[in-house]
Amino acid sequence: MEKELDVMVSRSDLIEIGFKPTQASNMLKKSKEYLVKVEGVSFYDNRQINVVPARIIEKLFHIQISKREV
């Protein structure tokens, strides 16, 4: 039984998809806040962490990120 790993998204991935740099940074910031406050993952309470799971971006911003785009 294999566990599927989350696809991780960085700021540069979001820019590549078509978001502006400031939008991409804000999306990562909001995603990290969500992970810390709602899901209780304190790992993301760190300025040096620059990636978040794609599922969080999809959930918070209602956009579909396919594995091919990232």
Buried (B, 14 or more C-beta within 10 A) or exposed (E): EEEEEEBEBBBEBBBEBEBEEEBBBBBBEBBBEBBBEEEEBEEBEEEEEBBBBBEBBBEBBEEEBEEEBB
